[in-house]
Amino acid sequence: MEIDVEKAKAVKLAFQMTIDGIGADNIAVKLNKLGYRTKNGKFFHGQSIVRMIRSEIYKGWTVANRLKGRNKTQ
């Protein structure tokens, strides 16, 4: 699995803003203003931020055939 450096910046920023107590809708607005887009090239919305934060893959878990394992990369 390769990490897209630009997308990783947006993900790290979203997680940091979540830690700082900023809500999903405000995070989406900030990422959009900074020029970041979803993997489909669309604007972020609050719900897309919630999915990102809850996603196991962004937390470092790899899921294959319903088995979970810790991803050791970055």
PyMOL Python script that loads the backbone (N, CA, C, O; Angstrom):
from pymol import cmd

cmd.read_pdbstr("""\
ATOM      1  N   MET A   1       0.840  -1.164   0.000  1.00  0.00           N
ATOM      2  CA  MET A   1       0.000   0.000   0.000  1.00  0.00           C
ATOM      3  C   MET A   1       0.893   1.238   0.000  1.00  0.00           C
ATOM      4  O   MET A   1       1.766   1.377   0.857  1.00  0.00           O
ATOM      5  N   GLU A   2       0.675   2.136  -0.959  1.00  0.00           N
ATOM      6  CA  GLU A   2       1.456   3.361  -1.038  1.00  0.00           C
ATOM      7  C   GLU A   2       0.681   4.519  -0.437  1.00  0.00           C
ATOM      8  O   GLU A   2      -0.543   4.587  -0.549  1.00  0.00           O
ATOM      9  N   ILE A   3       1.398   5.419   0.195  1.00  0.00           N
ATOM     10  CA  ILE A   3       0.782   6.582   0.816  1.00  0.00           C
ATOM     11  C   ILE A   3       0.935   7.777  -0.109  1.00  0.00           C
ATOM     12  O   ILE A   3       2.042   8.102  -0.538  1.00  0.00           O
ATOM     13  N   ASP A   4      -0.181   8.429  -0.415  1.00  0.00           N
ATOM     14  CA  ASP A   4      -0.183   9.658  -1.199  1.00  0.00           C
ATOM     15  C   ASP A   4       0.148  10.797  -0.231  1.00  0.00           C
ATOM     16  O   ASP A   4      -0.624  11.085   0.683  1.00  0.00           O
ATOM     17  N   VAL A   5       1.286  11.434  -0.435  1.00  0.00           N
ATOM     18  CA  VAL A   5       1.787  12.436   0.504  1.00  0.00           C
ATOM     19  C   VAL A   5       0.818  13.607   0.651  1.00  0.00           C
ATOM     20  O   VAL A   5       0.586  14.069   1.768  1.00  0.00           O
ATOM     21  N   GLU A   6       0.251  14.093  -0.442  1.00  0.00           N
ATOM     22  CA  GLU A   6      -0.682  15.223  -0.372  1.00  0.00           C
ATOM     23  C   GLU A   6      -1.951  14.854   0.390  1.00  0.00           C
ATOM     24  O   GLU A   6      -2.434  15.630   1.214  1.00  0.00           O
ATOM     25  N   LYS A   7      -2.486  13.673   0.114  1.00  0.00           N
ATOM     26  CA  LYS A   7      -3.687  13.237   0.831  1.00  0.00           C
ATOM     27  C   LYS A   7      -3.377  13.006   2.305  1.00  0.00           C
ATOM     28  O   LYS A   7      -4.213  13.262   3.172  1.00  0.00           O
ATOM     29  N   ALA A   8      -2.173  12.522   2.580  1.00  0.00           N
ATOM     30  CA  ALA A   8      -1.775  12.284   3.969  1.00  0.00           C
ATOM     31  C   ALA A   8      -1.751  13.589   4.758  1.00  0.00           C
ATOM     32  O   ALA A   8      -2.085  13.600   5.943  1.00  0.00           O
ATOM     33  N   LYS A   9      -1.361  14.689   4.114  1.00  0.00           N
ATOM     34  CA  LYS A   9      -1.358  15.991   4.783  1.00  0.00           C
ATOM     35  C   LYS A   9      -2.771  16.375   5.207  1.00  0.00           C
ATOM     36  O   LYS A   9      -2.980  16.858   6.320  1.00  0.00           O
ATOM     37  N   ALA A  10      -3.738  16.160   4.322  1.00  0.00           N
ATOM     38  CA  ALA A  10      -5.136  16.489   4.634  1.00  0.00           C
ATOM     39  C   ALA A  10      -5.652  15.614   5.769  1.00  0.00           C
ATOM     40  O   ALA A  10      -6.354  16.096   6.657  1.00  0.00           O
ATOM     41  N   VAL A  11      -5.309  14.339   5.743  1.00  0.00           N
ATOM     42  CA  VAL A  11      -5.763  13.410   6.785  1.00  0.00           C
ATOM     43  C   VAL A  11      -5.160  13.799   8.132  1.00  0.00           C
ATOM     44  O   VAL A  11      -5.869  13.844   9.137  1.00  0.00           O
ATOM     45  N   LYS A  12      -3.861  14.080   8.158  1.00  0.00           N
ATOM     46  CA  LYS A  12      -3.207  14.479   9.406  1.00  0.00           C
ATOM     47  C   LYS A  12      -3.814  15.764   9.954  1.00  0.00           C
ATOM     48  O   LYS A  12      -4.027  15.895  11.159  1.00  0.00           O
ATOM     49  N   LEU A  13      -4.090  16.709   9.064  1.00  0.00           N
ATOM     50  CA  LEU A  13      -4.689  17.968   9.484  1.00  0.00           C
ATOM     51  C   LEU A  13      -6.084  17.741  10.056  1.00  0.00           C
ATOM     52  O   LEU A  13      -6.444  18.328  11.075  1.00  0.00           O
ATOM     53  N   ALA A  14      -6.866  16.890   9.400  1.00  0.00           N
ATOM     54  CA  ALA A  14      -8.217  16.584   9.885  1.00  0.00           C
ATOM     55  C   ALA A  14      -8.166  15.925  11.260  1.00  0.00           C
ATOM     56  O   ALA A  14      -8.955  16.272  12.138  1.00  0.00           O
ATOM     57  N   PHE A  15      -7.257  14.990  11.455  1.00  0.00           N
ATOM     58  CA  PHE A  15      -7.128  14.338  12.764  1.00  0.00           C
ATOM     59  C   PHE A  15      -6.675  15.338  13.828  1.00  0.00           C
ATOM     60  O   PHE A  15      -7.185  15.325  14.949  1.00  0.00           O
ATOM     61  N   GLN A  16      -5.721  16.203  13.482  1.00  0.00           N
ATOM     62  CA  GLN A  16      -5.246  17.188  14.457  1.00  0.00           C
ATOM     63  C   GLN A  16      -6.362  18.153  14.845  1.00  0.00           C
ATOM     64  O   GLN A  16      -6.514  18.482  16.021  1.00  0.00           O
ATOM     65  N   MET A  17      -7.139  18.605  13.870  1.00  0.00           N
ATOM     66  CA  MET A  17      -8.237  19.521  14.179  1.00  0.00           C
ATOM     67  C   MET A  17      -9.300  18.825  15.022  1.00  0.00           C
ATOM     68  O   MET A  17      -9.926  19.457  15.873  1.00  0.00           O
ATOM     69  N   THR A  18      -9.507  17.532  14.796  1.00  0.00           N
ATOM     70  CA  THR A  18     -10.444  16.768  15.626  1.00  0.00           C
ATOM     71  C   THR A  18      -9.943  16.720  17.063  1.00  0.00           C
ATOM     72  O   THR A  18     -10.715  16.923  18.001  1.00  0.00           O
ATOM     73  N   ILE A  19      -8.662  16.452  17.235  1.00  0.00           N
ATOM     74  CA  ILE A  19      -8.054  16.432  18.570  1.00  0.00           C
ATOM     75  C   ILE A  19      -8.203  17.791  19.246  1.00  0.00           C
ATOM     76  O   ILE A  19      -8.409  17.873  20.457  1.00  0.00           O
ATOM     77  N   ASP A  20      -8.096  18.857  18.453  1.00  0.00           N
ATOM     78  CA  ASP A  20      -8.211  20.219  18.983  1.00  0.00           C
ATOM     79  C   ASP A  20      -9.652  20.616  19.283  1.00  0.00           C
ATOM     80  O   ASP A  20      -9.909  21.721  19.760  1.00  0.00           O
ATOM     81  N   GLY A  21     -10.594  19.710  19.001  1.00  0.00           N
ATOM     82  CA  GLY A  21     -11.988  19.963  19.334  1.00  0.00           C
ATOM     83  C   GLY A  21     -12.802  20.654  18.260  1.00  0.00           C
ATOM     84  O   GLY A  21     -13.907  21.123  18.531  1.00  0.00           O
ATOM     85  N   ILE A  22     -12.281  20.725  17.055  1.00  0.00           N
ATOM     86  CA  ILE A  22     -13.000  21.359  15.951  1.00  0.00           C
ATOM     87  C   ILE A  22     -13.975  20.346  15.363  1.00  0.00           C
ATOM     88  O   ILE A  22     -13.631  19.176  15.196  1.00  0.00           O
ATOM     89  N   GLY A  23     -15.172  20.785  15.053  1.00  0.00           N
ATOM     90  CA  GLY A  23     -16.210  19.907  14.524  1.00  0.00           C
ATOM     91  C   GLY A  23     -15.985  19.530  13.070  1.00  0.00           C
ATOM     92  O   GLY A  23     -15.251  20.205  12.349  1.00  0.00           O
ATOM     93  N   ALA A  24     -16.619  18.456  12.650  1.00  0.00           N
ATOM     94  CA  ALA A  24     -16.440  17.908  11.303  1.00  0.00           C
ATOM     95  C   ALA A  24     -16.803  18.912  10.213  1.00  0.00           C
ATOM     96  O   ALA A  24     -16.096  19.012   9.210  1.00  0.00           O
ATOM     97  N   ASP A  25     -17.895  19.656  10.394  1.00  0.00           N
ATOM     98  CA  ASP A  25     -18.294  20.631   9.370  1.00  0.00           C
ATOM     99  C   ASP A  25     -17.239  21.722   9.205  1.00  0.00           C
ATOM    100  O   ASP A  25     -16.928  22.121   8.083  1.00  0.00           O
ATOM    101  N   ASN A  26     -16.694  22.199  10.311  1.00  0.00           N
ATOM    102  CA  ASN A  26     -15.660  23.237  10.247  1.00  0.00           C
ATOM    103  C   ASN A  26     -14.355  22.702   9.666  1.00  0.00           C
ATOM    104  O   ASN A  26     -13.642  23.426   8.972  1.00  0.00           O
ATOM    105  N   ILE A  27     -14.044  21.453   9.944  1.00  0.00           N
ATOM    106  CA  ILE A  27     -12.857  20.824   9.350  1.00  0.00           C
ATOM    107  C   ILE A  27     -13.026  20.751   7.839  1.00  0.00           C
ATOM    108  O   ILE A  27     -12.092  21.047   7.093  1.00  0.00           O
ATOM    109  N   ALA A  28     -14.207  20.361   7.388  1.00  0.00           N
ATOM    110  CA  ALA A  28     -14.479  20.268   5.950  1.00  0.00           C
ATOM    111  C   ALA A  28     -14.294  21.624   5.278  1.00  0.00           C
ATOM    112  O   ALA A  28     -13.677  21.713   4.216  1.00  0.00           O
ATOM    113  N   VAL A  29     -14.822  22.671   5.884  1.00  0.00           N
ATOM    114  CA  VAL A  29     -14.687  24.021   5.326  1.00  0.00           C
ATOM    115  C   VAL A  29     -13.214  24.402   5.216  1.00  0.00           C
ATOM    116  O   VAL A  29     -12.780  24.929   4.192  1.00  0.00           O
ATOM    117  N   LYS A  30     -12.448  24.134   6.271  1.00  0.00           N
ATOM    118  CA  LYS A  30     -11.025  24.481   6.291  1.00  0.00           C
ATOM    119  C   LYS A  30     -10.247  23.719   5.212  1.00  0.00           C
ATOM    120  O   LYS A  30      -9.449  24.315   4.489  1.00  0.00           O
ATOM    121  N   LEU A  31     -10.476  22.408   5.101  1.00  0.00           N
ATOM    122  CA  LEU A  31      -9.778  21.620   4.082  1.00  0.00           C
ATOM    123  C   LEU A  31     -10.127  22.103   2.683  1.00  0.00           C
ATOM    124  O   LEU A  31      -9.254  22.187   1.818  1.00  0.00           O
ATOM    125  N   ASN A  32     -11.397  22.421   2.455  1.00  0.00           N
ATOM    126  CA  ASN A  32     -11.814  22.929   1.145  1.00  0.00           C
ATOM    127  C   ASN A  32     -11.132  24.255   0.828  1.00  0.00           C
ATOM    128  O   ASN A  32     -10.683  24.466  -0.298  1.00  0.00           O
ATOM    129  N   LYS A  33     -11.051  25.155   1.816  1.00  0.00           N
ATOM    130  CA  LYS A  33     -10.395  26.454   1.615  1.00  0.00           C
ATOM    131  C   LYS A  33      -8.914  26.294   1.311  1.00  0.00           C
ATOM    132  O   LYS A  33      -8.334  27.090   0.573  1.00  0.00           O
ATOM    133  N   LEU A  34      -8.300  25.251   1.889  1.00  0.00           N
ATOM    134  CA  LEU A  34      -6.878  24.992   1.646  1.00  0.00           C
ATOM    135  C   LEU A  34      -6.634  24.280   0.316  1.00  0.00           C
ATOM    136  O   LEU A  34      -5.487  24.045  -0.064  1.00  0.00           O
ATOM    137  N   GLY A  35      -7.716  23.937  -0.392  1.00  0.00           N
ATOM    138  CA  GLY A  35      -7.583  23.319  -1.707  1.00  0.00           C
ATOM    139  C   GLY A  35      -7.587  21.807  -1.714  1.00  0.00           C
ATOM    140  O   GLY A  35      -7.402  21.196  -2.767  1.00  0.00           O
ATOM    141  N   TYR A  36      -7.792  21.191  -0.569  1.00  0.00           N
ATOM    142  CA  TYR A  36      -7.849  19.733  -0.518  1.00  0.00           C
ATOM    143  C   TYR A  36      -9.199  19.258  -1.035  1.00  0.00           C
ATOM    144  O   TYR A  36     -10.212  19.942  -0.887  1.00  0.00           O
ATOM    145  N   ARG A  37      -9.197  18.068  -1.648  1.00  0.00           N
ATOM    146  CA  ARG A  37     -10.424  17.466  -2.155  1.00  0.00           C
ATOM    147  C   ARG A  37     -10.463  16.000  -1.738  1.00  0.00           C
ATOM    148  O   ARG A  37      -9.445  15.425  -1.351  1.00  0.00           O
ATOM    149  N   THR A  38     -11.655  15.401  -1.824  1.00  0.00           N
ATOM    150  CA  THR A  38     -11.801  13.985  -1.502  1.00  0.00           C
ATOM    151  C   THR A  38     -11.086  13.153  -2.556  1.00  0.00           C
ATOM    152  O   THR A  38     -10.604  13.685  -3.556  1.00  0.00           O
ATOM    153  N   LYS A  39     -11.020  11.848  -2.329  1.00  0.00           N
ATOM    154  CA  LYS A  39     -10.355  10.972  -3.302  1.00  0.00           C
ATOM    155  C   LYS A  39     -11.044  11.006  -4.658  1.00  0.00           C
ATOM    156  O   LYS A  39     -10.441  10.639  -5.666  1.00  0.00           O
ATOM    157  N   ASN A  40     -12.312  11.447  -4.696  1.00  0.00           N
ATOM    158  CA  ASN A  40     -13.061  11.561  -5.949  1.00  0.00           C
ATOM    159  C   ASN A  40     -12.978  12.959  -6.546  1.00  0.00           C
ATOM    160  O   ASN A  40     -13.631  13.245  -7.549  1.00  0.00           O
ATOM    161  N   GLY A  41     -12.183  13.826  -5.938  1.00  0.00           N
ATOM    162  CA  GLY A  41     -12.005  15.175  -6.451  1.00  0.00           C
ATOM    163  C   GLY A  41     -13.117  16.141  -6.078  1.00  0.00           C
ATOM    164  O   GLY A  41     -13.218  17.222  -6.657  1.00  0.00           O
ATOM    165  N   LYS A  42     -13.945  15.767  -5.127  1.00  0.00           N
ATOM    166  CA  LYS A  42     -15.068  16.617  -4.722  1.00  0.00           C
ATOM    167  C   LYS A  42     -14.733  17.352  -3.429  1.00  0.00           C
ATOM    168  O   LYS A  42     -13.734  17.064  -2.770  1.00  0.00           O
ATOM    169  N   PHE A  43     -15.599  18.315  -3.083  1.00  0.00           N
ATOM    170  CA  PHE A  43     -15.422  19.047  -1.835  1.00  0.00           C
ATOM    171  C   PHE A  43     -15.705  18.148  -0.642  1.00  0.00           C
ATOM    172  O   PHE A  43     -16.519  17.228  -0.716  1.00  0.00           O
ATOM    173  N   PHE A  44     -15.019  18.430   0.456  1.00  0.00           N
ATOM    174  CA  PHE A  44     -15.298  17.721   1.698  1.00  0.00           C
ATOM    175  C   PHE A  44     -16.596  18.235   2.295  1.00  0.00           C
ATOM    176  O   PHE A  44     -16.951  19.402   2.133  1.00  0.00           O
ATOM    177  N   HIS A  45     -17.292  17.358   2.979  1.00  0.00           N
ATOM    178  CA  HIS A  45     -18.482  17.698   3.756  1.00  0.00           C
ATOM    179  C   HIS A  45     -18.255  17.119   5.147  1.00  0.00           C
ATOM    180  O   HIS A  45     -17.375  16.281   5.345  1.00  0.00           O
ATOM    181  N   GLY A  46     -19.043  17.566   6.094  1.00  0.00           N
ATOM    182  CA  GLY A  46     -18.896  17.078   7.458  1.00  0.00           C
ATOM    183  C   GLY A  46     -18.928  15.565   7.542  1.00  0.00           C
ATOM    184  O   GLY A  46     -18.146  14.958   8.272  1.00  0.00           O
ATOM    185  N   GLN A  47     -19.840  14.956   6.788  1.00  0.00           N
ATOM    186  CA  GLN A  47     -19.978  13.498   6.841  1.00  0.00           C
ATOM    187  C   GLN A  47     -18.743  12.790   6.278  1.00  0.00           C
ATOM    188  O   GLN A  47     -18.371  11.721   6.760  1.00  0.00           O
ATOM    189  N   SER A  48     -18.109  13.378   5.267  1.00  0.00           N
ATOM    190  CA  SER A  48     -16.897  12.746   4.732  1.00  0.00           C
ATOM    191  C   SER A  48     -15.757  12.817   5.753  1.00  0.00           C
ATOM    192  O   SER A  48     -14.909  11.926   5.802  1.00  0.00           O
ATOM    193  N   ILE A  49     -15.739  13.868   6.560  1.00  0.00           N
ATOM    194  CA  ILE A  49     -14.736  13.971   7.623  1.00  0.00           C
ATOM    195  C   ILE A  49     -15.007  12.923   8.699  1.00  0.00           C
ATOM    196  O   ILE A  49     -14.079  12.281   9.191  1.00  0.00           O
ATOM    197  N   VAL A  50     -16.268  12.751   9.062  1.00  0.00           N
ATOM    198  CA  VAL A  50     -16.633  11.738  10.063  1.00  0.00           C
ATOM    199  C   VAL A  50     -16.208  10.353   9.590  1.00  0.00           C
ATOM    200  O   VAL A  50     -15.658   9.574  10.370  1.00  0.00           O
ATOM    201  N   ARG A  51     -16.461  10.036   8.313  1.00  0.00           N
ATOM    202  CA  ARG A  51     -16.050   8.730   7.768  1.00  0.00           C
ATOM    203  C   ARG A  51     -14.533   8.577   7.814  1.00  0.00           C
ATOM    204  O   ARG A  51     -14.022   7.504   8.137  1.00  0.00           O
ATOM    205  N   MET A  52     -13.819   9.648   7.493  1.00  0.00           N
ATOM    206  CA  MET A  52     -12.360   9.606   7.509  1.00  0.00           C
ATOM    207  C   MET A  52     -11.852   9.308   8.921  1.00  0.00           C
ATOM    208  O   MET A  52     -11.002   8.438   9.108  1.00  0.00           O
ATOM    209  N   ILE A  53     -12.366  10.020   9.895  1.00  0.00           N
ATOM    210  CA  ILE A  53     -11.912   9.864  11.275  1.00  0.00           C
ATOM    211  C   ILE A  53     -12.238   8.471  11.816  1.00  0.00           C
ATOM    212  O   ILE A  53     -11.475   7.917  12.607  1.00  0.00           O
ATOM    213  N   ARG A  54     -13.346   7.918  11.397  1.00  0.00           N
ATOM    214  CA  ARG A  54     -13.751   6.588  11.870  1.00  0.00           C
ATOM    215  C   ARG A  54     -13.108   5.445  11.089  1.00  0.00           C
ATOM    216  O   ARG A  54     -13.152   4.296  11.530  1.00  0.00           O
ATOM    217  N   SER A  55     -12.518   5.740   9.950  1.00  0.00           N
ATOM    218  CA  SER A  55     -11.957   4.707   9.080  1.00  0.00           C
ATOM    219  C   SER A  55     -10.766   4.006   9.736  1.00  0.00           C
ATOM    220  O   SER A  55      -9.831   4.652  10.208  1.00  0.00           O
ATOM    221  N   GLU A  56     -10.819   2.695   9.756  1.00  0.00           N
ATOM    222  CA  GLU A  56      -9.731   1.913  10.346  1.00  0.00           C
ATOM    223  C   GLU A  56      -8.436   2.049   9.562  1.00  0.00           C
ATOM    224  O   GLU A  56      -7.354   1.985  10.143  1.00  0.00           O
ATOM    225  N   ILE A  57      -8.530   2.235   8.261  1.00  0.00           N
ATOM    226  CA  ILE A  57      -7.323   2.326   7.442  1.00  0.00           C
ATOM    227  C   ILE A  57      -6.512   3.569   7.805  1.00  0.00           C
ATOM    228  O   ILE A  57      -5.282   3.523   7.813  1.00  0.00           O
ATOM    229  N   TYR A  58      -7.194   4.688   8.106  1.00  0.00           N
ATOM    230  CA  TYR A  58      -6.486   5.912   8.488  1.00  0.00           C
ATOM    231  C   TYR A  58      -5.935   5.827   9.902  1.00  0.00           C
ATOM    232  O   TYR A  58      -5.045   6.595  10.267  1.00  0.00           O
ATOM    233  N   LYS A  59      -6.448   4.916  10.690  1.00  0.00           N
ATOM    234  CA  LYS A  59      -5.940   4.708  12.044  1.00  0.00           C
ATOM    235  C   LYS A  59      -4.775   3.724  12.061  1.00  0.00           C
ATOM    236  O   LYS A  59      -4.197   3.462  13.116  1.00  0.00           O
ATOM    237  N   GLY A  60      -4.426   3.176  10.891  1.00  0.00           N
ATOM    238  CA  GLY A  60      -3.286   2.278  10.803  1.00  0.00           C
ATOM    239  C   GLY A  60      -3.633   0.812  10.805  1.00  0.00           C
ATOM    240  O   GLY A  60      -2.754  -0.032  10.976  1.00  0.00           O
ATOM    241  N   TRP A  61      -4.908   0.489  10.618  1.00  0.00           N
ATOM    242  CA  TRP A  61      -5.326  -0.911  10.576  1.00  0.00           C
ATOM    243  C   TRP A  61      -5.533  -1.340   9.133  1.00  0.00           C
ATOM    244  O   TRP A  61      -6.086  -0.594   8.324  1.00  0.00           O
ATOM    245  N   THR A  62      -5.087  -2.540   8.820  1.00  0.00           N
ATOM    246  CA  THR A  62      -5.314  -3.131   7.518  1.00  0.00           C
ATOM    247  C   THR A  62      -6.372  -4.209   7.684  1.00  0.00           C
ATOM    248  O   THR A  62      -6.278  -5.054   8.574  1.00  0.00           O
ATOM    249  N   VAL A  63      -7.380  -4.174   6.820  1.00  0.00           N
ATOM    250  CA  VAL A  63      -8.453  -5.159   6.900  1.00  0.00           C
ATOM    251  C   VAL A  63      -8.469  -5.946   5.598  1.00  0.00           C
ATOM    252  O   VAL A  63      -8.598  -5.370   4.518  1.00  0.00           O
ATOM    253  N   ALA A  64      -8.338  -7.269   5.703  1.00  0.00           N
ATOM    254  CA  ALA A  64      -8.382  -8.142   4.536  1.00  0.00           C
ATOM    255  C   ALA A  64      -9.111  -9.415   4.925  1.00  0.00           C
ATOM    256  O   ALA A  64      -8.771 -10.055   5.920  1.00  0.00           O
ATOM    257  N   ASN A  65     -10.097  -9.775   4.152  1.00  0.00           N
ATOM    258  CA  ASN A  65     -10.877 -10.980   4.435  1.00  0.00           C
ATOM    259  C   ASN A  65     -11.411 -10.987   5.867  1.00  0.00           C
ATOM    260  O   ASN A  65     -11.457 -12.027   6.524  1.00  0.00           O
ATOM    261  N   ARG A  66     -11.808  -9.825   6.328  1.00  0.00           N
ATOM    262  CA  ARG A  66     -12.392  -9.649   7.662  1.00  0.00           C
ATOM    263  C   ARG A  66     -11.402  -9.895   8.804  1.00  0.00           C
ATOM    264  O   ARG A  66     -11.805  -9.983   9.964  1.00  0.00           O
ATOM    265  N   LEU A  67     -10.113 -10.005   8.482  1.00  0.00           N
ATOM    266  CA  LEU A  67      -9.086 -10.141   9.512  1.00  0.00           C
ATOM    267  C   LEU A  67      -8.377  -8.799   9.647  1.00  0.00           C
ATOM    268  O   LEU A  67      -8.036  -8.176   8.642  1.00  0.00           O
ATOM    269  N   LYS A  68      -8.156  -8.358  10.858  1.00  0.00           N
ATOM    270  CA  LYS A  68      -7.500  -7.073  11.072  1.00  0.00           C
ATOM    271  C   LYS A  68      -6.064  -7.291  11.509  1.00  0.00           C
ATOM    272  O   LYS A  68      -5.747  -8.239  12.227  1.00  0.00           O
ATOM    273  N   GLY A  69      -5.203  -6.387  11.056  1.00  0.00           N
ATOM    274  CA  GLY A  69      -3.814  -6.403  11.481  1.00  0.00           C
ATOM    275  C   GLY A  69      -3.290  -4.987  11.510  1.00  0.00           C
ATOM    276  O   GLY A  69      -3.772  -4.134  10.765  1.00  0.00           O
ATOM    277  N   ARG A  70      -2.341  -4.729  12.332  1.00  0.00           N
ATOM    278  CA  ARG A  70      -1.778  -3.390  12.470  1.00  0.00           C
ATOM    279  C   ARG A  70      -0.843  -3.119  11.311  1.00  0.00           C
ATOM    280  O   ARG A  70       0.067  -3.905  11.045  1.00  0.00           O
ATOM    281  N   ASN A  71      -1.064  -1.992  10.609  1.00  0.00           N
ATOM    282  CA  ASN A  71      -0.208  -1.581   9.507  1.00  0.00           C
ATOM    283  C   ASN A  71       0.990  -0.845  10.093  1.00  0.00           C
ATOM    284  O   ASN A  71       0.815   0.124  10.831  1.00  0.00           O
ATOM    285  N   LYS A  72       2.186  -1.281   9.782  1.00  0.00           N
ATOM    286  CA  LYS A  72       3.399  -0.731  10.389  1.00  0.00           C
ATOM    287  C   LYS A  72       3.930   0.504   9.670  1.00  0.00           C
ATOM    288  O   LYS A  72       4.831   1.161  10.191  1.00  0.00           O
ATOM    289  N   THR A  73       3.402   0.848   8.481  1.00  0.00           N
ATOM    290  CA  THR A  73       3.913   2.001   7.754  1.00  0.00           C
ATOM    291  C   THR A  73       3.330   3.271   8.313  1.00  0.00           C
ATOM    292  O   THR A  73       2.152   3.311   8.670  1.00  0.00           O
ATOM    293  N   GLN A  74       4.127   4.300   8.394  1.00  0.00           N
ATOM    294  CA  GLN A  74       3.786   5.642   8.862  1.00  0.00           C
ATOM    295  C   GLN A  74       2.553   5.602   9.697  1.00  0.00           C
ATOM    296  O   GLN A  74       2.104   6.638  10.186  1.00  0.00           O
TER     297      GLN A  74
END
""", "prot")
cmd.dss("prot")
cmd.show_as("cartoon", "prot")
cmd.util.cbc("prot")
cmd.orient("prot")
